[in-house]
Structures are given as C-alpha cells and as structure tokens.
Amino acid sequence: MFQLLLMIYLLPVVIIAALLIRFIRWLLSLTLRFTRWAVPRIFRLAVWLLMLGWYGGHFLWRYYRSRTAP
C-alpha cells in the first residue's frame, strides 16, 4: 500500500523532472546554435567598425594636416 501511494505521488514529479531536463537540453542546444551563428557576425561587424574608424580618422587627420600646413 505504501509503495502504491509513493508511486502515485512520485510519478508526476518524475514526469515533470524529465520534461524539465528535456526543456533545458533544448534551450542549451538553441543557445549554442545561436552563439555559433552570432559570434562570427558580431566579430566581423566589430572589425568592420574598427576599420571604418581607422580610415575615417586617417582621412580627418590628413584633412586637418592639409588645413594647418604652413
């Protein structure tokens, strides 16, 4: 009798725990997939912005030097 009551009370807990574990695994998989997609694009954007800033700064420096040349 006690084992039957224990099984009745623990069965929903086991089912919820299994579903929670599956959901967490799915969430981790989705996170890893998004990270593998996003990190190269973010890195490429950062490099592009650095290059844009470098060329813009270089252009402004040449313009400033040409304006203040004796």
Secondary structure, 3 states (H helix, E strand, C coil): CHHHHHHHHHHHHHHHHHHHHHHHHHHHHHHHHHHHHHHHHHHHHHHHHHHHHHHHHHHHHHHHHHHCCC
